[in-house]
Amino acid sequence: MAERGNTKHGSNLDDQMKQETEGMVKGKQPDHVEAHRQTEPFPDDTDPQEVQDAVEPVAEQNARGDAQQQDEGQ
């Protein structure tokens, strides 16, 4: 007879544990939400400046750039 590889408990408990963990092992459910249902992360004050600049709308960046140019001209 071949060894089971587990001597802590009997084969009945092995089968029960195998059945209980089958969903986790085989991954029957997707591990993430469908792409169209995921929300975009919101930037906050704790993000680095480069992240805040990357997610800031272009119009706001242009407006801020125009204001800085006017300040430099005065």
Secondary structure, 3 states (H helix, E strand, C coil): CCCCCCCCCCHHHHHHHHHHHHHHHHCCCCCCCCHHHCCCCCCCCCCCHHHHHHHCCHHHHHHHHHHHHHHHHC
